[in-house]
Amino acid sequence: MHSSHSVRGSYDKPKCSASPPPGHSVEERLSLRQQAEERFAGLPASPSAVQQTQMPLAMQHLLHELQVHQIELEMQNDELRRAQNALDTAQARYFDVYEQAAVGYCTISGQGLITQANLTTASLVGVLRNRLMHRLLSEFIAREDRDIFYFFRQRLQDTQQPQSCELRLRKANKPAAWVRLEACERLPISA
């Protein structure tokens, strides 16, 4: 992990003059610093410790700061890895729930194009899922119900509140089937 850690002694802890990273309070930043200092203090001294004690005090202090900062970065990296693993697990769960749902789910663009669809949606309209992508959802709605769909989308865009309606989906070589369509406006993800 660390090839050379040495120089033990008492140093004045630097004042935290830099602002903390985004999403971290000054208290969290100081806590990270304290944890890194504790880890550093628990590491065995390196063989070059004798040479380092012969360095000017300012260099010893700088070396100490760099070593503690390295530990802080490693701790942050460990935390980021844990967060990434948790996100990967949640995404895999979401994917399984979405794909294996007994209900048809799809995402449509502002222009009405299908951008995502699960297997149940593909089955409802009798088209392979990869052939659904970038097609208008209205193509699969019975002609006599397309006005219902148009006004449904208008209400959704105007109110930005969840909406529902009942209409018939067309399926190749089969009679149209009544379905309940529910939708909500996707909120933009802020950076």
C-alpha positions as CSV (number, residue, x, y, z in Angstrom):
1,M,0.0,0.0,0.0
2,H,2.5,2.6,1.1
3,S,6.2,2.1,0.2
4,S,7.7,4.6,2.5
5,H,6.2,6.3,5.5
6,S,8.3,7.8,8.2
7,V,9.0,11.0,10.0
8,R,7.1,10.9,13.2
9,G,6.8,13.9,15.3
10,S,4.5,16.6,16.3
11,Y,3.5,19.1,13.6
12,D,1.1,21.9,13.8
13,K,-1.9,20.8,11.9
14,P,-2.5,23.0,9.0
15,K,-5.5,25.2,9.1
16,C,-8.1,24.1,6.6
17,S,-8.0,27.1,4.4
18,A,-9.1,25.4,1.2
19,S,-12.8,24.9,0.8
20,P,-14.0,21.3,1.2
21,P,-14.8,19.2,-1.8
22,P,-18.3,19.6,-3.2
23,G,-20.8,17.7,-1.0
24,H,-18.5,17.7,2.0
25,S,-18.7,20.0,5.0
26,V,-15.7,21.4,6.7
27,E,-16.4,19.0,9.6
28,E,-16.4,16.0,7.2
29,R,-13.1,17.3,5.7
30,L,-11.5,17.6,9.1
31,S,-12.8,14.2,10.1
32,L,-11.2,12.7,7.0
33,R,-7.9,14.5,7.9
34,Q,-8.0,13.1,11.4
35,Q,-8.7,9.6,10.2
36,A,-5.8,9.9,7.8
37,E,-3.5,11.2,10.5
38,E,-4.5,8.2,12.7
39,R,-3.8,5.8,9.9
40,F,-0.4,7.4,9.2
41,A,0.6,7.3,12.9
42,G,-0.2,3.6,12.9
43,L,2.1,2.8,10.0
44,P,5.5,1.3,10.6
45,A,8.5,3.7,10.0
46,S,10.3,3.2,6.7
47,P,14.0,2.3,6.5
48,S,14.7,5.8,5.1
49,A,13.3,7.5,8.3
50,V,16.9,8.2,9.5
51,Q,17.7,10.0,6.3
52,Q,14.4,12.0,6.5
53,T,15.2,13.2,10.0
54,Q,18.2,14.9,8.6
55,M,16.1,16.9,6.2
56,P,15.2,20.5,7.0
57,L,12.1,20.7,9.1
58,A,10.2,22.4,6.3
59,M,10.8,19.4,4.0
60,Q,9.9,17.0,6.8
61,H,6.6,18.8,7.2
62,L,6.0,18.8,3.5
63,L,6.7,15.1,3.2
64,H,4.4,14.4,6.1
65,E,1.6,16.5,4.5
66,L,2.0,14.6,1.2
67,Q,1.9,11.2,2.9
68,V,-1.2,12.1,4.9
69,H,-2.8,13.5,1.8
70,Q,-2.1,10.3,0.0
71,I,-3.9,8.4,2.7
72,E,-6.8,10.8,2.5
73,L,-7.0,10.2,-1.3
74,E,-6.9,6.4,-0.8
75,M,-9.7,6.7,1.8
76,Q,-11.8,8.8,-0.6
77,N,-11.1,6.3,-3.4
78,D,-12.2,3.4,-1.2
79,E,-15.4,5.3,-0.4
80,L,-16.0,6.0,-4.1
81,R,-15.5,2.3,-4.9
82,R,-18.1,1.3,-2.3
83,A,-20.5,3.9,-3.7
84,Q,-20.0,2.6,-7.2
85,N,-20.6,-1.0,-6.1
86,A,-23.8,0.1,-4.4
87,L,-24.9,1.9,-7.5
88,D,-24.1,-1.1,-9.7
89,T,-26.1,-3.4,-7.4
90,A,-29.1,-1.0,-7.4
91,Q,-28.9,-0.7,-11.2
92,A,-28.8,-4.5,-11.6
93,R,-31.9,-4.8,-9.3
94,Y,-33.7,-2.1,-11.2
95,F,-32.9,-3.8,-14.6
96,D,-34.2,-7.1,-13.3
97,V,-37.4,-5.6,-12.0
98,Y,-37.9,-3.5,-15.2
99,E,-37.2,-6.4,-17.6
100,Q,-39.1,-9.1,-15.8
101,A,-42.2,-7.0,-14.9
102,A,-45.6,-8.4,-15.9
103,V,-46.5,-4.9,-16.8
104,G,-45.3,-3.2,-20.0
105,Y,-43.0,-0.3,-19.4
106,C,-41.6,2.1,-22.0
107,T,-40.0,5.5,-22.2
108,I,-41.0,7.8,-25.0
109,S,-39.3,11.0,-26.1
110,G,-40.9,14.4,-26.4
111,Q,-41.6,13.6,-30.0
112,G,-43.4,10.4,-29.0
113,L,-40.6,8.0,-30.1
114,I,-40.0,4.9,-28.0
115,T,-36.5,5.1,-26.5
116,Q,-36.8,2.2,-24.1
117,A,-39.2,-0.7,-23.7
118,N,-39.3,-3.9,-21.7
119,L,-40.1,-7.3,-23.1
120,T,-43.7,-7.2,-21.9
121,T,-44.3,-4.0,-24.0
122,A,-42.8,-5.8,-27.0
123,S,-45.1,-8.7,-26.4
124,L,-48.2,-6.5,-26.1
125,V,-47.7,-5.0,-29.5
126,G,-46.3,-8.1,-31.1
127,V,-43.0,-6.6,-32.2
128,L,-39.4,-7.6,-31.3
129,R,-38.1,-5.1,-28.8
130,N,-35.2,-3.9,-31.0
131,R,-37.7,-3.1,-33.7
132,L,-39.7,-0.9,-31.3
133,M,-36.9,1.5,-30.7
134,H,-37.2,5.0,-32.3
135,R,-40.7,4.2,-33.6
136,L,-43.7,6.3,-32.7
137,L,-45.8,4.8,-29.9
138,S,-48.9,6.1,-31.7
139,E,-48.2,3.5,-34.5
140,F,-49.3,0.8,-32.1
141,I,-52.5,2.6,-31.0
142,A,-55.8,1.9,-32.7
143,R,-56.6,4.7,-35.2
144,E,-59.9,5.4,-33.4
145,D,-58.0,6.0,-30.1
146,R,-55.2,8.2,-31.3
147,D,-57.0,11.3,-30.3
148,I,-57.3,9.9,-26.8
149,F,-53.5,9.5,-26.8
150,Y,-52.9,12.9,-28.3
151,F,-54.9,14.7,-25.5
152,F,-53.3,12.3,-22.9
153,R,-49.9,13.6,-23.9
154,Q,-51.1,17.2,-24.0
155,R,-52.4,16.9,-20.4
156,L,-49.1,15.3,-19.3
157,Q,-47.1,18.1,-20.8
158,D,-49.4,20.9,-19.6
159,T,-49.8,19.7,-16.1
160,Q,-46.5,17.8,-15.6
161,Q,-48.6,15.6,-13.3
162,P,-49.1,11.8,-13.7
163,Q,-51.9,11.0,-16.2
164,S,-53.8,7.9,-17.2
165,C,-56.2,6.8,-20.0
166,E,-57.6,3.7,-21.5
167,L,-57.1,2.9,-25.2
168,R,-56.6,0.0,-27.6
169,L,-53.2,-1.2,-28.7
170,R,-52.9,-2.8,-32.1
171,K,-51.1,-6.1,-32.4
172,A,-50.1,-7.5,-35.8
173,N,-52.8,-9.9,-37.1
174,K,-54.7,-9.8,-33.9
175,P,-57.6,-7.8,-32.6
176,A,-56.7,-4.6,-30.7
177,A,-56.5,-5.0,-26.9
178,W,-57.7,-2.5,-24.3
179,V,-54.9,-1.2,-22.0
180,R,-54.6,1.3,-19.3
181,L,-51.8,3.8,-20.1
182,E,-50.2,5.6,-17.2
183,A,-47.4,8.1,-17.5
184,C,-45.5,10.8,-15.7
185,E,-43.1,13.5,-17.0
186,R,-39.5,12.6,-16.6
187,L,-37.7,15.2,-14.5
188,P,-34.4,16.4,-15.8
189,I,-31.4,15.2,-13.8
190,S,-29.5,18.2,-12.4
191,A,-25.7,18.1,-12.5
